[in-house]
Amino acid sequence: MQLRDDEPDLPARIDIVPMIDVIFAILAFFILSSLSLTRSQGLPVNLPQAQTSQLQQQNLRVLITLRSNGELFVNREPASLADLIDQVQQLKGDQPEIVVVVNADTAVSHGQVVAVMDRLRQVEGARLAIATKGPGET
């Protein structure tokens, strides 16, 4: 067998176009999967609007929802005002602090909101927050 010297040596080439396609496919997968991981804990209510609302960051959060028809929910589970303290303390566990977000419809009476907040103030280590719509949110 004889080698030919008349053929020019072609330089080695790495084609990166397929690699870029794979990278973009993986990136698209992670973006789409992260969008489906967002959790919405609240029930649909018409929140009041506030110009000075701020986002609260806390790991342990309990969401109390008051609907316009008077229904009360703790983390999307039906609850009663009488059992509210026990349910929040059970969710708090042995954590020193917990943020309790009151998510009340605009049609809920002020008295109902105050009654719920009064109960929640009896839970030691509970920090209260009221859910609102920020300026420009609908």
N, C-alpha and C positions, 0 to 999 in steps of 0.2 A: 504494500500500500504506500502510495506516495502522496505527500502533502503538497498542495498547490500554494505557491507563494504569490501568484498573480491576483488573488482575491484580497482586497483591502480588509484589514481588521476593523470591524465595526465596534465602536465603543459600547460598553455595557450601559444599558438604559433602564431606569426604573420608572415605570409609568405610574404616576401618583393620582391620576384622575379617578380610578376605581376606589382608591383609598379615601379620597375626599368625599365621594358619594357615600361610602359606608359611614364616615364620620358624621355627615349631615343627617343620615338616616338615624343614627344613634342619638344625635342631638335632638332631632324632632321627637323621637320616642320619649326622651326624658322630659322635654317641655310639655308634651301632651299628658304624660303620666303625672307630672307634678301639678298640673291644673286640676286633675281629678282628685287629688289628695286634699284639696281645701275642704274644710268642714264648716258647715253652717249649723250652729246649735240653736238658733232662735226660731221661734214660730213667727209667722207673718203677722206683724202689727204695724200700725201707722205711728211711727216714732215722732215725738216733737222735735222741732228744729232748734238748734242752739248755735250761735255765732262763735262761742268760745269752747266748743267741745274739743276734747283731747283723747287720743288713743291710749288706752291703759294696757300696759304690758305686764303680764304676770303669768307664771306657769299654771297655777291652780286657780281655776275660775269656775264659778257656778252661775248659771244664767236663770234668773227668775223672770218668767213671762206672765204678764197680766193682759188678758185679751179684753176687748171691748164688751163682751158678754159676761164678764166677771170671772171667767175661768182662770185658774192659777196653775202654772207649770213650773217644775224644777228640772232643768236640763231636758226639756221636752217631755217629761213625764208628768201626768196629772198629779196635783197635790192639793192639800187643804191648808188653810191658814193655821189651823190648830197643830198640824204636824210639821209645819215649815221649819221650826227650830231643830227638831230631831233629824229631818232629812238633810239640812245643811251641815249639821255637826257630823253626821255619818259620812257625807261626802268630803268633809274637811279632814277627817281621820286624825292623825297625829301631827299634821302640818301646823306650824306656828301661826301662819297667816293665810288667808284666803280672800280673793276678790269676788264679791257677789254683785253681779250686774243686774239691775232692775230694768227690765225691758217692758215698759208699759205703753199701751195704746193711748193715743191722744184722747179717746173717748172715755177712758177709765177715770173715775172720780178721784179727786185729790185725796179724799178720805181713805180710799182703798190703798193707794200708793203709800200713804203715811202709815197705815196699819201694817202693811208688809214690811216697810223699812223699820218700824218699831220692833217687830218680831226679830228681824235680822240683826238689830243692834244688840240683842241679847246673846248672840253667838260670839264668844270670845275670840278675838283675832280676825274677825270679819271686817273687811274694808268694803264699804258700799260705793257703788258707781251707778250712774243712771245712763242708760243707753239713749243717745240722741242721733239725729241726722246732722251731719256737718253742713256748713254753708255750701250750697250748690248741689247737695244730694237730693234725690227725689224719692 
